[in-house]
Amino acid sequence: MSSCRPDIFDARCPSRAVFETLAEKWSMLILHRLVEGPRRPSELRRSIGGISDKMLVQTLRSLERNGFVARRNFAEVPPRVEYALTDLGRSLAAVVRDLDQWVETHFFDIADAQGAYDRARAAGRPAD
């Protein structure tokens, strides 16, 4: 355990690595799906468009290491594994839902800003 005061702006502080894990697009999408309940890796892959098996496994391991998800192995043949949010992950899920709602509420404002920027750049002038 580090003795530093958590500071995501300090590149040497381990809290930065946690922040970077959460800032990855796959982390947010996986957390969002797990809010709905425990999921098998194949269910997650099918429900999250564009994620590769490698990125899914890598992201799940990172989320597990940081305490946001728990892996459950079933003693079955063939082997079965599922992932679920931990208490810590559920506390984070509220923040993820708020972010989802913010994006949905402001999506058209963002799309308008992107369009204005792209038109200005295409015309060779800085965006307003």
C-alpha positions in Angstrom: 0.0 0.0 0.0 1.3 3.4 -0.9 1.8 6.0 1.7 1.1 8.9 -0.7 -2.0 11.0 -0.5 -4.1 10.0 -3.5 -3.5 12.6 -6.3 -4.5 11.6 -9.8 -2.5 14.6 -11.1 0.8 13.1 -9.7 2.2 10.7 -12.3 4.0 8.8 -9.5 0.9 8.2 -7.4 -0.8 4.8 -7.8 -4.2 6.5 -7.8 -3.3 7.7 -11.3 -3.3 4.0 -12.5 -6.8 3.5 -11.0 -8.0 6.6 -12.7 -6.5 5.5 -16.0 -8.2 2.1 -15.6 -11.6 3.8 -15.2 -10.9 6.2 -18.0 -10.6 3.3 -20.5 -13.6 3.0 -22.8 -13.9 -0.8 -22.2 -13.9 -0.4 -18.4 -16.9 2.0 -18.5 -18.9 -0.2 -20.9 -18.2 -3.4 -18.9 -19.2 -1.7 -15.6 -22.3 -0.5 -17.3 -23.3 -4.0 -18.4 -22.5 -5.5 -15.0 -24.9 -3.1 -13.3 -27.6 -5.3 -14.9 -26.3 -8.3 -13.0 -23.6 -11.0 -13.2 -22.5 -11.9 -16.8 -20.4 -14.5 -18.4 -17.5 -13.3 -20.6 -19.3 -14.4 -23.7 -22.4 -12.4 -22.8 -20.3 -9.3 -22.2 -18.5 -9.7 -25.5 -21.8 -10.1 -27.4 -23.4 -7.1 -25.7 -20.4 -4.7 -26.1 -19.9 -4.1 -29.8 -16.3 -4.0 -31.0 -14.5 -5.5 -27.9 -12.1 -8.3 -28.7 -11.6 -11.3 -26.5 -8.1 -10.1 -25.6 -9.4 -6.6 -24.5 -12.3 -8.1 -22.6 -10.0 -10.4 -20.6 -7.4 -7.7 -20.0 -10.1 -5.2 -18.8 -11.9 -7.7 -16.6 -8.6 -8.6 -14.9 -7.8 -4.9 -14.3 -11.3 -4.3 -12.9 -10.9 -7.4 -10.7 -7.5 -6.4 -9.5 -8.8 -3.0 -8.5 -11.7 -4.5 -6.6 -14.6 -3.4 -8.9 -15.6 -6.8 -10.1 -15.4 -10.3 -8.7 -14.8 -13.5 -10.7 -16.8 -16.6 -9.9 -15.7 -20.0 -11.1 -18.3 -22.7 -11.2 -17.2 -26.3 -10.7 -18.9 -27.6 -13.9 -17.9 -29.3 -17.1 -17.4 -27.5 -19.3 -16.0 -24.8 -17.0 -18.1 -21.7 -16.4 -17.0 -18.3 -15.2 -19.0 -15.2 -14.5 -18.3 -11.7 -13.3 -20.3 -9.4 -11.0 -19.8 -6.0 -9.4 -18.4 -5.9 -5.9 -19.7 -3.5 -3.3 -17.0 -1.1 -4.5 -18.1 -1.6 -8.1 -21.7 -1.0 -7.2 -20.7 2.3 -5.6 -19.0 3.3 -8.8 -22.0 2.2 -10.9 -24.0 5.2 -9.6 -21.3 7.5 -11.0 -21.3 5.6 -14.3 -25.1 5.9 -14.6 -24.8 9.7 -14.0 -22.2 9.9 -16.7 -24.4 7.9 -19.1 -27.3 10.2 -18.4 -25.2 13.3 -18.9 -23.9 12.0 -22.3 -27.5 11.2 -23.4 -28.8 14.6 -22.2 -26.0 16.6 -23.9 -25.4 14.4 -27.0 -27.0 16.8 -29.5 -25.1 19.7 -28.0 -21.9 17.8 -28.4 -22.8 16.7 -31.9 -23.4 20.4 -32.8 -20.1 21.4 -31.3 -18.3 18.7 -33.3 -20.0 19.8 -36.5 -19.1 23.5 -35.9 -15.5 22.5 -35.2 -15.2 20.3 -38.2 -16.7 22.9 -40.6 -14.3 25.6 -39.2 -11.3 23.3 -39.7 -12.4 22.4 -43.2 -12.7 26.1 -44.0 -9.2 26.7 -42.7 -10.1 28.8 -39.7 -10.0 28.1 -36.0 -13.3 26.9 -34.4 -15.3 29.4 -32.4 
